[in-house]
């Protein structure tokens, strides 16, 4: 279930949870791809396609759909932490196994087209992961900033790079 509780330029969590979990940081690549909900109107077809892809990624993260991420992560994927495509997909699967329920609240800050077949996107995403079915089973929440690199591969946008960090006070 997608929820967009964005007030001005601040992300508002659905629950007041300020827990920090080191495991969330380890599985941040999953969040990078799953923590995205498109916001606002697009100014070009390519930008609209990218925003639609990012919105679908948020839905897929909440639905714990690993197949979606296998399709959207490009074969040439490399991130700032040295992960390749297979390492990222393993992290995504691990995050989904560790969290039986995931909620994403996010905004796309910008999409910058760099020619006809390349783009960058900046996204802020609040992630709420729940290890079990009950609230007492453990809840972890955090806010991240993601800088994504995308390429158009035969008419389909693929994520080929990412840089992310916890975003406190942004």
N, C-alpha and C positions, 0 to 999 in steps of 0.2 A: 504494500500500500504506500503510495507516494504522498508525502506531506510537504507542503512548501509554506513554512511559517517564517517568511522573511519580512522583516520590518526595516525599512530604509536600507541601510547597508549592513545590518547586523543579522546574523543567523541566530534564531531563537530555538533552543532545544525544546522538544515536546515534554521532557521530564527534566527537573532540576537535578542533574546528576553530574558531579564534578570529580568522578573517579578517574584516575590515570592508571593505565595498565600497560606494562612494557610489551605485552603480547600484541596489543593494538599497533604499536610502532613497528613491530616485526612484520605484521600483516598489512601494513599501509599500502603496498602495491595493489592489493585487492580493493582497498578503499579508493585508490586513485581512479580505478576504472568503474567502481560501483557507486561512488559518492557523488554522482553528477546528475543534476536536474536542470534542464534548459530553462532559461528565464528570458522574457523579453521577446521582441520581434527581430527577425533576421533581416539583414539588408541585402543579401545575395543568396542565390540558390546554394552555393557551396557552404556559406555560413549556416543556412537553414538545415542543410544535411548534417553538418557537424553538431549543431544543437540538438537535432533529433537523435543522433547517435548517442550523445551524452545523456539525454533523457532516458533512452532505452537502457543505457548502462545502469542508471540508478534503479530502474525497475528490475533489471536482471540481478543486481546486488541484493535487493530486498527479497527477491524470489530465490536467491541462492542458486542461480542458473550458471553453472560453470561452462556449459556449451556456448553461451553467448560470448563469453570472454575468449574462448578458443577461436571464435570467428573474428572478433574485432581486434585482437592483438596481432600485429603484423609479424611476419617471420623474422624481420630485421630488428625487432624490438631490443633495445638496450636502455637501461636507465642510469641515473647518476650514481647509483650504489653498486653498479657492476652486474646487475641481474640481466639475464637474457629472457627470451620468451618462455622457455620451459620452467625456469626458476620462478618467474612471475606467476605462471599458471599453477604451479605447486603451492605458492603462497596463497593464492586465491582459494584453492581447494581447502587448504588448512584453515583459513579464516572462516570459511563456510562450515566446516566441521566443528570448529570451536564455538561458533555462534549459531544457535538454532533459530534465532530471530534477529534480523537486522533492519534498522530504520535509518533512512538517509534524509537529511535536510541540507540543501545546497543551493548555490547560485553560480552561474557562469558569469565571471567578471568581464571577460573579453574573449573574442575569437578574432585572431589576426590572420588573414590570408597572406601567404607568401608565394605568390604565383598561382598558377592554375591547379597545381597538384600538391601543395604543402600548406600547412597551417599550424598555428600555436593556439592553445586555449589555456586560460587561467581560471581555475575553479576553486571556490571555498566550499568545503563540505563538513557538516557535522554528522558524525557517525555514532549510532547507538547500537551496540551489540549485546545480546543477552545469551548467556551460556546455556540456560535451561528454560523450561516453560514458565517457571515462577520467577517473580522479581527477586526473591531471596536467593535464587541460583547464581546471581552475579550479573551485574550490569556494568558495562564499560562505555564511556562516551568521550569523544574528543573532537576537536576542530582541526582540520588540515587545510593547507593551501597546496594545490596541485598545478604544476606547469606541465602541460601535455604537448607532445609533438605528434602531428598526424600527417599522413600522406594519402593521396587518392590513388588507390591501386585498382586499375581497370574499373573505375566508376564507383568503388566502395572506399570510404574513408577507414583507415586503419591507424591504430595508435602504435607508434614506433619508438617512443621515448617518453620518459616521465621524470620529474623531480618533485619531491614532496617534503613537507615539513609540518610540524605542529604549528598552528597559527593562533597564537594567543594575542588578543588585543588588536587584531586587524579588523 
